[in-house]
Amino acid sequence: MSSKRRTPTAAAVVPRKAPSEVVFEEGSGNVFADLGLADAAERQAKADLTHVIIDIVEDHGWAQKKAALVLGIAESEMSDIMNGKLRRFSRERLERYLNVLGMEIRIQVYPRPAGKQHAGVSVQVLATA
């Protein structure tokens, strides 16, 4: 098997021009809504809860194996949590994990704020320690 070195084409060598103007758009605070995904508020709530779990695990200096043992779950599930792969986790399940980690969950129900098109779910983290 011969190893021929490929010579770059002229197109590969010529630098491309940068766009003359870059436009930034401010996000809504929910990347899932900004992407137009279904159940954006629920997805954001799960991501926020997961972020708290990850912070607690990291604050304790636990490896994924130790964190899985503490939560009573498989290491593969802990790996999914740490990597943000949340498809198989309900919000309620993530809340139970936070309870195991010593976190109190408070649910507040109130009317949708004026001017907000749809009511939703949000997570407010008061403290992790």
SVG drawing of the C-alpha trace seen along z (x, -y; Angstrom):
<svg xmlns="http://www.w3.org/2000/svg" viewBox="-53 -44 57 46">
<polyline fill="none" stroke="black" stroke-width="0.4" points="0.0,0.0 1.5,-3.3 1.1,-6.4 0.7,-9.3 0.6,-12.7 -2.3,-14.7 -1.6,-18.1 -4.2,-20.7 -6.2,-22.2 -6.1,-25.9 -9.5,-26.3 -8.3,-24.7 -5.3,-27.1 -7.1,-30.4 -8.5,-31.9 -12.2,-32.6 -13.6,-36.0 -15.3,-36.6 -18.8,-37.9 -18.9,-41.6 -21.4,-41.8 -22.2,-39.4 -25.6,-39.6 -26.3,-38.6 -29.7,-37.8 -30.4,-37.8 -31.8,-34.5 -34.9,-34.1 -33.1,-32.4 -34.4,-29.0 -32.3,-27.5 -34.9,-24.8 -37.5,-27.5 -35.0,-29.4 -34.6,-26.2 -38.3,-25.8 -38.3,-22.4 -41.5,-21.0 -41.9,-21.0 -39.2,-23.7 -40.1,-24.7 -40.0,-21.1 -36.7,-20.5 -35.2,-23.6 -36.4,-22.6 -34.8,-19.2 -31.6,-20.8 -31.6,-23.2 -32.2,-20.4 -29.4,-18.3 -27.1,-21.2 -27.7,-21.3 -27.0,-17.6 -23.8,-18.0 -22.7,-20.9 -23.4,-18.8 -21.4,-15.8 -18.5,-18.0 -18.6,-20.0 -18.3,-16.7 -15.4,-15.6 -17.3,-12.4 -16.4,-10.2 -19.4,-9.1 -19.2,-5.6 -19.5,-7.1 -22.3,-9.5 -24.2,-6.5 -23.8,-4.6 -25.1,-7.5 -28.2,-7.9 -28.8,-4.2 -28.6,-4.1 -26.5,-2.4 -23.2,-4.0 -24.4,-4.3 -27.4,-6.4 -25.0,-8.6 -22.9,-9.0 -25.9,-10.1 -26.8,-12.7 -23.2,-14.1 -23.3,-14.3 -26.7,-16.0 -28.3,-13.0 -31.7,-13.4 -34.1,-11.6 -34.7,-8.7 -35.1,-10.9 -38.3,-12.5 -38.3,-15.8 -39.8,-14.0 -36.9,-11.4 -34.3,-14.2 -36.2,-15.8 -35.9,-12.6 -32.2,-12.5 -31.9,-16.0 -33.8,-14.9 -31.3,-12.1 -28.6,-14.6 -30.1,-16.6 -31.9,-19.3 -35.4,-20.5 -37.7,-20.9 -40.3,-23.7 -43.1,-23.9 -44.9,-27.2 -48.0,-27.6 -49.2,-31.1 -51.0,-32.7 -49.1,-33.2 -47.5,-36.7 -49.2,-39.3 -47.7,-39.5 -46.4,-35.9 -48.0,-34.0 -47.9,-30.5 -47.7,-29.3 -44.7,-27.0 -42.4,-25.4 -39.2,-27.0 -36.5,-26.2 -35.0,-28.7 -31.9,-27.5 -31.6,-29.2 -28.4,-27.5 -26.6,-24.2 -24.7,-24.1"/>
</svg>
